[in-house]
Amino acid sequence: MFGICSGFADGGFSPAQWSSDGDIFEAAVKISRDSVAPRLTAFSPADGMSNVAVGTNITMTFNESVKAGSGLIQIRIGSSSGVVVESFNTASSDRVTFLGTKLTIDPVNNLSGYTRYFVTVAKGAVVDLAGNSYAGTASYDFRTSNVDTSAPVVTRFSPADGSTNASVGANITLTFNETIKAGAGLVEIHTGSADGAIFESFDVSTSDRLLFSGSTLKIDPLHDLDNATQYFVTLDQGTVTDLSGNKYAGTATYDFRTITSGAIWNTVTGYGLLNVDAMLEKATNKVIADASPLAGSNDWGLNNIQAPDAWQAGYTGKGVIVAVVDTGVDYTHSDLGSNIWINKLEIAGNGLDDDGNGYIDDIYGYDFVNKDGYALDDNGHGTHVSGIIAGLNNGSGVTGVAYDATIMPVKVLNSSGSGSFSGVAAGVMYAVNNGANIISMSLGAFGASSPDLSSAITYAINHGVIVCMASGNDNRTSPTYPAVLAETVGGVAVGAVNSSNVVASFSNDAGANGPYDYVVAPGVNVYSTYKGGIYKVLSGTSMATPYVSGAAALLLSAHDDYASAWSLEQLENFLTTTAQPLGSAGILGVTGSVSTSQSLSTDSLYHSGNGSTSSASGEAFVGYGDDSEPVVLIGVVSPEYATDMEVHIV
């Protein structure tokens, strides 16, 4: 037998002993006892803090785990001996909770605003797990913030209060002087008077036709309003509150009258300024929340058509193919590359028509000028158009209207920006037969016509393809060809406005043959991608048209099965009749005329090949930018000088 003796100097254990028979080892263990009281290490709100929210909970953090003892925690006003506003016995109150090292006090009522409070904790009200009592405190204090007692006030109605030209498809928006939320009660639309027949009624606590966003309340009626009808919008008191719970007083006096026809049309701007928000709301029958405007100086066009609203709602053009029938596309550009259409059925470089579509090696579209599968832009115009439609949302360069859409390059114009109508017609047919959902054409020739191109556009329309066409830059009272086909055959014609939504002086008007599908979009000093991997600012209805093409891509991306759900006529109707009507301020025209300082492509000129341009009358026009390169690259426009009528960028 042998024995081992061991011990701890601090007395935690006594020496082990052998029993008298030497067979049993006994350890007399003496456990040391915790005799140190818990200490407070942090307060929330912090001790001495100001501007504390009146609805805050109070948290105390200790240096060890704690539990309820026996005693009171009290909240007092003014001092540690002031008036008690709430009192809690830690042994029994359900307003005091312990979790690990934290003690949380949840007052029954909100505290008063701008008041100094002291929190006192009696000795023994809190203990550690060994039963040691917290010494208590009477010095912990904080001050609450001022309480908002002012009710929210409406600062703006849309349609305007008392207005007489509201659109029948308009949403109704109330803007307040502060952030708001839903309260309780009804929002109702009445006809004729505030107590007239109820057109629609919404319970703010349950209706999905009411959208609260920041300081705005948007009402999206389930049905279009009737023409030429007076409506009153009533809100019960308390249907809207601010974040402090103050109730809006309500209204029974807000009224407006709808227009006498379904949509406003005029001979200059057609239906008006492209409006992505209204377009999507009409198509989806859902409220589209307003997004924050983009901050970049080059983003004004996106903001003006409300494209960020669509992105916020999840519509980005993904899966939609837009054919750019133009001067080609720089498909190596860093802001376009991953959005370029790829013909996956074709094998590059083998000299064969692998997919049997009639074109050899058309990997990235087709070049109808040089008759090959390399639709690379040698002008810059088509690349600029493509960036407006689908520039990548990558934090640099430009962001397209439909930044997830796919661009199909179809080159039909040469390095000078001109080409034959037969080539354009072939390009349109190619786009349709290879799956394009939208065709964007920023080209034309005023007064011309082409049976081939007219037939091709008819073919596209019969196949459900949305065709967007520039109205031209001649400052004429009707669109150029082929945009003029929108009057009779179909498609959408597009004019240009500047950043103030004023129609550009060069933009061809909608004309007297309406109403038909004509809208205006940003087209003056537009920043976008350009050949060679760079960016440029250009102007023209050429720039306005891709905004509409991009919006069409957003529209198509808003529905998984748009082909069966929406007819082409409906799609064009969504695009155009929801446009924002432009009043007299919107049709004054940009001061000045067509100028090279705007890097403008102009129908009335043709390229002379030496850095200048000439008209058919022989008048010379110089087309140089700041970098001393030609910026007006125009095709021949006079049919009498060509065997196959020629078309050009506009």
C-alpha positions in Angstrom: 0.0 0.0 0.0 1.1 3.5 -0.7 -0.6 6.8 -0.2 -0.5 10.1 -2.1 -0.9 13.3 -0.2 -1.7 16.5 -2.0 -3.3 19.8 -1.0 -3.9 23.4 -2.2 -2.2 26.2 -0.3 -5.3 28.4 -0.5 -7.3 25.9 1.6 -9.6 24.9 -1.2 -8.9 21.3 -0.4 -7.7 19.6 2.8 -5.1 16.8 2.6 -6.5 13.5 1.5 -6.6 10.9 4.2 -6.5 7.1 4.2 -9.2 5.3 6.1 -8.2 3.1 9.0 -8.4 0.0 6.8 -6.2 1.6 4.2 -8.5 0.6 1.3 -10.7 3.7 0.9 -9.3 7.1 -0.3 -11.2 10.0 1.2 -11.0 13.6 -0.2 -12.3 16.1 2.2 -13.1 18.9 -0.2 -13.9 22.4 1.1 -15.3 24.6 -1.7 -14.3 28.3 -1.4 -17.4 30.5 -1.3 -18.0 33.7 -3.5 -18.4 36.6 -1.2 -18.0 39.5 -3.6 -21.1 41.6 -4.5 -21.9 42.3 -8.1 -20.9 45.6 -9.7 -22.6 47.7 -12.3 -20.4 48.2 -15.5 -22.8 49.9 -17.9 -26.1 51.7 -18.2 -28.4 52.1 -21.2 -29.4 54.9 -21.6 -25.9 56.1 -20.5 -25.7 57.7 -17.1 -26.2 61.5 -17.6 -27.4 61.1 -21.2 -29.7 63.7 -22.9 -32.3 63.3 -25.7 -33.4 59.8 -24.7 -36.4 58.5 -26.5 -39.6 58.5 -24.4 -40.3 54.9 -25.2 -36.9 53.5 -24.3 -36.3 50.5 -22.1 -33.6 50.8 -19.3 -30.8 48.2 -19.2 -28.2 47.7 -16.5 -25.2 45.5 -17.2 -23.2 43.9 -14.3 -19.8 42.3 -14.1 -21.3 38.8 -13.5 -24.6 37.0 -13.9 -27.4 38.3 -11.7 -30.9 37.4 -10.6 -33.8 38.9 -8.8 -33.4 39.5 -5.1 -35.9 41.3 -2.9 -36.4 45.1 -3.1 -37.6 47.9 -5.3 -36.4 49.5 -8.5 -38.0 52.9 -8.9 -38.1 55.6 -11.6 -38.3 59.1 -10.2 -38.6 62.6 -11.6 -36.1 65.3 -10.9 -33.9 63.7 -8.2 -33.3 60.4 -6.4 -35.9 61.4 -3.9 -38.3 62.9 -6.4 -41.8 61.8 -7.3 -42.0 58.1 -8.1 -43.6 57.5 -11.6 -43.1 53.7 -11.7 -42.0 51.1 -9.1 -41.1 47.5 -9.6 -40.5 44.7 -7.0 -37.8 42.6 -8.6 -39.1 39.5 -6.9 -42.5 39.7 -8.5 -42.7 42.3 -11.4 -43.0 41.1 -15.0 -41.6 44.4 -16.2 -38.1 43.5 -14.9 -36.2 40.7 -16.6 -32.9 39.1 -15.9 -30.7 37.5 -18.6 -27.1 36.7 -17.8 -25.4 39.8 -16.7 -28.2 42.1 -17.9 -31.2 43.5 -16.1 -33.9 45.2 -18.3 -36.6 47.5 -17.0 -39.6 47.9 -19.4 -41.7 50.8 -18.1 -45.5 50.3 -18.3 -45.9 53.8 -19.8 -43.8 56.0 -22.1 -41.8 58.5 -20.2 -42.6 62.2 -20.5 -40.7 64.4 -22.9 -37.8 66.7 -21.9 -37.8 65.4 -18.3 -34.9 64.3 -16.0 -35.3 60.9 -14.5 -33.4 59.1 -11.8 -33.4 55.3 -11.5 -33.0 54.0 -7.9 -32.2 50.4 -7.1 -32.6 49.3 -3.4 -29.8 47.2 -1.8 -30.7 43.5 -2.2 -33.0 44.0 -5.2 -30.4 42.4 -7.3 -28.1 39.6 -6.3 -25.5 37.4 -8.0 -25.9 33.7 -8.3 -24.1 33.2 -4.9 -26.7 35.4 -3.3 -24.4 38.4 -2.8 -26.5 41.6 -2.8 -25.9 44.5 -5.2 -25.3 47.6 -3.0 -27.9 49.6 -4.9 -27.7 53.0 -6.6 -29.5 56.4 -6.3 -27.3 58.4 -8.7 -28.2 57.0 -12.2 -30.0 59.6 -14.2 -30.8 60.7 -17.8 -33.0 63.3 -19.6 -35.6 62.5 -22.3 -36.0 64.3 -25.6 -38.7 66.8 -26.5 -41.9 65.0 -27.6 -43.5 65.7 -31.0 -47.1 66.8 -30.3 -47.8 68.3 -33.8 -50.1 66.5 -36.1 -48.9 65.9 -39.7 -50.1 68.3 -42.4 -50.6 67.7 -46.1 -48.3 70.0 -48.2 -49.2 68.7 -51.7 -51.9 66.8 -53.5 -51.5 65.0 -56.8 -53.7 65.5 -58.8 -53.7 69.0 -57.5 -56.6 70.1 -55.4 -59.2 71.6 -57.6 -57.5 70.5 -60.8 -59.6 69.8 -63.9 -57.4 67.6 -66.1 -56.5 64.6 -64.0 -55.7 61.4 -65.9 -58.3 58.6 -65.5 -55.4 56.2 -64.7 -53.7 58.5 -62.3 -52.7 57.5 -58.8 -53.6 59.9 -56.0 -50.7 61.0 -53.8 -50.7 63.0 -50.6 -47.4 64.5 -49.5 -47.1 65.4 -45.8 -44.7 67.7 -43.9 -43.1 64.7 -42.1 -42.7 61.0 -42.2 -46.0 59.2 -41.8 -47.4 55.7 -41.3 -50.8 54.0 -41.4 -53.2 54.7 -38.5 -56.7 53.4 -38.4 -59.8 54.3 -40.5 -60.9 54.7 -44.1 -59.7 56.4 -47.2 -62.5 56.8 -49.7 -63.0 58.2 -53.2 -66.5 59.7 -53.8 -68.1 61.0 -56.9 -69.7 64.5 -57.0 -69.3 65.5 -53.4 -67.6 64.4 -50.1 -70.7 62.4 -49.2 -71.5 61.3 -52.7 -71.5 57.7 -54.0 -68.4 55.8 -53.0 -66.3 54.9 -56.0 -63.7 52.9 -53.9 -63.0 52.5 -50.2 -59.8 51.4 -48.5 -59.1 50.4 -44.9 -55.6 51.7 -44.1 -54.8 48.8 -41.8 -55.5 46.1 -44.4 -55.5 47.6 -48.0 -52.7 46.8 -50.4 -53.8 49.7 -52.6 -52.4 52.2 -50.1 -48.6 52.7 -50.0 -46.9 54.7 -47.3 -43.3 55.7 -48.2 -41.5 58.4 -46.2 -43.7 61.5 -46.2 -46.1 60.3 -49.0 -49.3 58.3 -49.1 -50.0 56.9 -52.6 -53.6 55.7 -53.3 -53.8 53.3 -56.3 -57.4 52.8 -57.3 -58.4 49.3 -58.3 -60.1 50.7 -61.4 -59.5 53.6 -63.7 -61.5 56.7 -62.9 -64.3 57.8 -65.2 -63.8 60.6 -67.7 -65.1 64.1 -67.0 -66.0 63.3 -63.4 -65.5 65.2 -60.2 -64.0 63.2 -57.4 -63.6 63.9 -53.7 -61.0 62.0 -51.7 -61.9 61.7 -48.0 -59.6 60.6 -45.1 -60.9 59.9 -41.6 -59.2 61.5 -38.7 -56.4 59.1 -37.6 -56.1 57.2 -40.9 -52.6 58.7 -41.1 -50.2 59.4 -38.1 -46.7 60.6 -37.8 -44.0 58.4 -36.1 -44.9 59.8 -32.7 -48.5 58.7 -33.1 -50.0 62.2 -33.7 -53.1 61.9 -35.9 -53.7 63.6 -39.2 -57.0 65.6 -38.8 -58.4 64.1 -42.0 -60.0 65.8 -45.0 -63.3 65.9 -46.9 -62.5 68.9 -49.2 -59.8 67.5 -51.5 -61.3 67.2 -55.0 -60.3 67.1 -58.7 -62.0 66.5 -62.1 -60.8 64.0 -64.7 -60.1 64.9 -68.3 -62.8 64.5 -70.9 -60.9 61.8 -72.8 -58.8 58.9 -71.7 -55.3 60.4 -72.3 -54.0 63.8 -73.2 -52.6 64.1 -76.7 -51.1 67.1 -78.5 -49.6 67.5 -81.9 -46.1 68.3 -80.5 -45.4 65.8 -77.7 -48.0 63.2 -78.5 -48.9 61.6 -75.2 -46.1 63.4 -73.4 -43.0 62.4 -71.4 -42.2 58.7 -70.9 -43.3 57.7 -67.4 -41.9 54.3 -66.2 -43.6 54.4 -62.9 -47.1 55.0 -64.3 -46.4 52.5 -67.1 -45.7 49.7 -64.7 -48.5 50.5 -62.4 -51.0 50.4 -65.2 -49.6 47.1 -66.5 -49.2 45.3 -63.2 -52.1 46.9 -61.4 -49.7 47.3 -58.4 -48.4 50.3 -56.6 -44.8 51.1 -57.6 -43.0 52.9 -54.7 -41.0 56.0 -55.4 -37.3 55.5 -55.2 -34.7 58.0 -54.3 -33.4 59.9 -57.3 -29.9 59.1 -58.6 -27.3 61.6 -57.6 -25.0 61.6 -60.6 -25.1 64.6 -62.9 -25.3 62.3 -65.9 -28.3 60.4 -64.5 -30.9 63.1 -65.1 -32.6 61.2 -67.9 -33.1 58.1 -65.8 -34.6 60.3 -63.0 -36.9 62.1 -65.5 -38.5 58.9 -66.7 -38.5 57.4 -63.1 -36.5 54.4 -64.0 -35.1 53.9 -60.4 -38.7 53.2 -59.3 -38.8 50.1 -61.6 -35.4 48.9 -60.3 -36.5 49.2 -56.7 -39.6 47.1 -57.6 -37.3 44.4 -59.1 -37.8 45.2 -62.8 -34.4 45.5 -64.6 -35.0 44.0 -68.1 -33.5 40.6 -67.3 -34.2 38.1 -70.0 -35.4 40.6 -72.6 -33.6 41.0 -75.9 -33.3 44.4 -77.5 -32.0 44.6 -81.1 -30.1 47.8 -81.8 -30.5 48.2 -85.5 -27.9 50.9 -86.1 -24.1 51.3 -86.8 -23.2 48.2 -84.8 -22.2 47.9 -81.2 -18.8 48.0 -79.5 -19.5 44.6 -77.8 -16.0 44.8 -76.2 -17.0 47.9 -74.2 -16.5 47.3 -70.4 -20.0 48.8 -69.7 -21.8 46.6 -72.2 -19.8 43.3 -72.7 -21.8 41.0 -70.4 -25.1 42.3 -71.7 -24.4 41.4 -75.4 -26.5 38.8 -77.1 -24.6 35.6 -78.0 -25.9 33.2 -80.7 -25.1 30.0 -78.8 -26.1 27.8 -81.8 -23.3 29.2 -84.0 -19.7 28.0 -83.8 -17.3 31.0 -84.3 -14.9 31.0 -87.1 -15.7 27.7 -88.9 -17.2 29.5 -91.9 -20.5 27.5 -91.6 -24.1 28.5 -90.9 -24.4 26.2 -87.9 -27.8 27.2 -86.8 -29.3 27.4 -90.3 -30.5 31.0 -90.0 -29.0 32.0 -93.3 -26.0 33.9 -91.7 -22.5 32.6 -91.2 -20.6 33.0 -87.9 -23.2 35.5 -86.5 -22.0 35.1 -82.9 -22.7 38.7 -81.8 -25.4 39.6 -84.3 -24.7 40.5 -88.0 -23.2 43.2 -90.1 -25.4 43.9 -93.1 -23.0 46.5 -94.4 -20.0 44.3 -94.8 -21.9 41.0 -94.9 -20.2 39.3 -92.1 -20.7 38.2 -88.5 -18.8 41.0 -86.9 -21.4 43.8 -86.1 -18.7 45.9 -84.4 -19.4 49.7 -84.3 -17.1 51.8 -86.5 -19.1 55.0 -85.9 -20.0 55.2 -82.2 -23.7 55.9 -82.6 -25.0 52.4 -82.1 -22.8 52.0 -79.0 -24.2 55.2 -77.5 -27.7 54.0 -78.1 -26.9 50.6 -76.5 -25.5 52.2 -73.3 -28.7 54.1 -72.8 -30.7 50.9 -73.1 -28.5 48.5 -71.1 -25.3 50.0 -69.8 -24.2 47.8 -66.8 -25.1 48.7 -63.3 -21.5 48.3 -62.1 -20.9 51.6 -60.3 -19.0 53.3 -63.1 -19.6 54.8 -66.5 -23.3 54.7 -67.3 -26.3 52.7 -66.1 -28.9 51.7 -68.7 -32.6 52.1 -68.3 -32.9 48.3 -68.4 -29.4 47.4 -67.1 -30.0 43.6 -67.2 -31.4 43.5 -70.7 -29.6 41.9 -73.6 -28.4 43.9 -76.6 -28.5 42.2 -80.0 -26.1 44.1 -82.3 -27.5 44.5 -85.9 -25.2 46.7 -88.0 -27.1 48.3 -91.0 -25.3 51.7 -91.2 -21.7 52.3 -92.2 -18.9 54.3 -90.5 -20.5 57.5 -91.7 -23.9 56.6 -90.3 -25.6 55.9 -93.6 -27.0 52.7 -95.2 -29.6 51.3 -97.5 -33.3 50.8 -96.6 -33.0 47.2 -98.0 -30.1 46.6 -95.5 -32.2 48.0 -92.6 -35.1 45.8 -93.7 -32.9 42.8 -93.6 -31.6 43.8 -90.2 -35.2 44.1 -88.9 -36.0 40.6 -90.2 -32.9 39.2 -88.7 -33.7 40.6 -85.3 -37.3 39.2 -85.3 -36.2 35.8 -86.6 -33.5 35.5 -83.9 -35.6 36.2 -80.9 -35.6 40.0 -80.3 -38.4 41.2 -78.2 -37.8 44.9 -78.9 -36.2 46.7 -81.9 -34.6 50.1 -81.4 -34.1 52.2 -84.5 -32.5 55.6 -84.2 -32.4 56.2 -87.9 -34.5 57.5 -90.8 -34.9 59.8 -93.8 -37.5 62.5 -93.8 -40.0 62.2 -96.6 -38.7 58.9 -97.8 -40.4 55.5 -97.9 -39.3 51.9 -98.6 -41.6 49.0 -99.3 -39.0 46.6 -98.0 -38.6 48.4 -94.7 -42.3 48.9 -94.3 -42.9 45.2 -94.9 -40.1 44.3 -92.4 -41.6 46.5 -89.7 -45.0 45.0 -90.3 -43.5 41.6 -90.0 -42.0 42.6 -86.6 -45.3 43.9 -85.4 -47.2 40.8 -86.5 -44.7 38.8 -84.5 -45.4 40.8 -81.3 -42.1 42.8 -81.3 -42.2 46.3 -79.9 -40.6 48.7 -82.5 -39.3 52.0 -81.2 -38.3 54.6 -83.8 -36.7 58.1 -83.6 -39.0 60.9 -84.9 -36.1 62.7 -86.5 -34.2 66.0 -86.0 -35.6 68.2 -88.8 -37.8 70.4 -86.6 -40.7 69.3 -88.8 -44.3 69.1 -87.8 -44.4 65.3 -88.3 -42.0 62.4 -87.8 -39.4 61.1 -90.3 -39.6 57.8 -92.0 -39.9 55.0 -90.7 -41.1 56.6 -87.4 -44.1 58.0 -89.3 -45.3 54.4 -89.7 -46.4 54.5 -86.1 -49.4 56.5 -87.3 -50.7 53.7 -89.5 -48.8 50.4 -89.2 -47.7 50.4 -85.5 -44.7 50.8 -83.3 -43.7 53.8 -81.2 -42.3 57.1 -82.4 -40.1 59.1 -80.1 -39.3 62.8 -79.8 -36.7 64.5 -77.6 -36.7 66.8 -74.5 -34.0 68.3 -72.5 -33.3 68.0 -68.7 -36.1 70.5 -68.0 -38.6 68.4 -70.0 -38.7 71.1 -72.7 -39.0 69.8 -76.2 -35.8 70.1 -78.2 -36.0 72.6 -81.1 -34.7 70.0 -83.5 -37.2 67.3 -82.6 -39.9 66.4 -85.1 -43.4 66.9 -83.8 -46.0 64.2 -83.4 -48.2 65.8 -86.1 -51.8 66.2 -86.8 -52.6 62.5 -87.5 -53.0 61.5 -83.9 -53.6 60.2 -81.5 -51.1 57.4 -82.1 -48.2 55.9 -80.2 -45.8 58.9 -79.9 -44.0 60.0 -76.7 -41.0 62.1 -75.8 -37.9 61.2 -73.8 -34.5 62.6 -72.8 -32.5 63.5 -75.9 -30.3 66.5 -75.2 -26.8 66.2 -73.9 -27.1 62.5 -73.0 -24.0 60.8 -71.6 -23.4 57.2 -72.7 -21.0 54.6 -74.0 -19.1 55.1 -77.3 -16.9 53.1 -79.6 -13.3 52.3 -78.4 -14.4 51.8 -74.7 -15.0 55.5 -74.0 -18.0 57.7 -73.3 -19.5 60.7 -75.0 -22.3 63.3 -74.7 -24.6 63.3 -77.8 -28.0 64.8 -78.6 -30.9 63.8 -80.9 -34.0 61.8 -81.1 -31.5 59.0 -81.5 -30.8 59.3 -77.8 -34.4 59.6 -76.8 -35.5 56.4 -78.6 -33.4 54.0 -76.5 -34.9 55.4 -73.3 -38.3 54.2 -74.6 -36.7 50.9 -75.8 -35.2 50.4 -72.3 -38.6 51.2 -70.7 -40.2 48.6 -73.0 -37.6 46.1 -71.6 -38.6 47.0 -68.1 -42.2 46.5 -69.0 -41.6 43.0 -70.5 -39.5 42.0 -67.4 -42.5 42.8 -65.2 -44.3 39.7 -66.3 -43.1 36.1 -66.5 -45.3 35.2 -69.4 -45.9 38.5 -71.2 -46.4 37.0 -74.6 -49.6 35.2 -73.6 -50.8 37.8 -71.0 -50.4 41.1 -72.9 -51.0 41.8 -76.6 -48.6 44.1 -78.5 -51.4 46.7 -78.6 -51.6 46.5 -74.8 -47.9 46.8 -74.4 -47.7 49.9 -76.6 -50.7 51.3 -74.8 -48.9 50.9 -71.4 -45.8 52.6 -72.8 -47.5 55.6 -74.3 -50.8 56.5 -72.8 -49.3 56.6 -69.3 -46.9 59.3 -70.3 -46.8 62.5 -68.4 -48.7 65.2 -70.4 -46.5 68.3 -71.0 -48.2 71.6 -70.8 -47.2 74.8 -72.5 -43.9 75.0 -70.6 -43.0 71.6 -72.2 -43.5 72.6 -75.8 -41.6 75.8 -76.1 -38.6 74.2 -77.6 -35.0 74.4 -76.7 -33.6 77.8 -77.7 -31.3 77.7 -80.7 -31.2 75.3 -83.6 -29.5 72.1 -84.6 -25.9 72.6 -83.5 -22.7 70.6 -83.5 -21.9 71.8 -80.0 -24.7 69.4 -78.9 -23.0 66.6 -80.9 -26.2 66.3 -82.8 -27.1 63.9 -85.6 -29.3 65.7 -88.1 -31.6 64.4 -90.8 -31.2 67.4 -93.2 -27.4 66.8 -93.8 -25.3 64.2 -95.4 -21.7 63.4 -94.7 -19.1 64.8 -97.2 -16.2 62.7 -96.0 -13.9 65.5 -95.0 -15.1 66.5 -91.5 -17.8 68.7 -92.8 -21.4 68.0 -93.9 -23.4 69.4 -96.7 -27.1 69.7 -97.5 -28.6 68.8 -100.9 -28.7 72.5 -101.6 -25.0 72.7 -101.3 -24.9 74.7 -98.0 -22.0 73.6 -95.8 -22.2 72.6 -92.2 -19.1 72.0 -90.1 -19.4 69.1 -87.6 -16.5 69.2 -85.2 -16.4 68.8 -81.4 -13.9 69.9 -78.8 -11.5 67.1 -79.8 -11.5 68.3 -83.5 -13.2 65.1 -84.6 -16.3 65.0 -86.7 -19.3 64.6 -84.4 -22.1 64.9 -87.0 -21.9 61.8 -89.1 -24.9 61.8 -91.5 -26.1 59.6 -94.3 -27.4 60.6 -97.7 -31.1 61.6 -97.4 -32.2 62.5 -100.9 -33.8 59.4 -102.5 -33.4 60.9 -106.0 -29.6 60.6 -105.7 -29.6 56.9 -104.9 -30.7 53.7 -106.6 -31.6 52.1 -103.3 -32.9 54.8 -101.0 -30.6 55.5 -98.2 -31.2 55.9 -94.5 -29.0 57.4 -91.8 -28.7 58.0 -88.0 -31.0 60.7 -86.6 
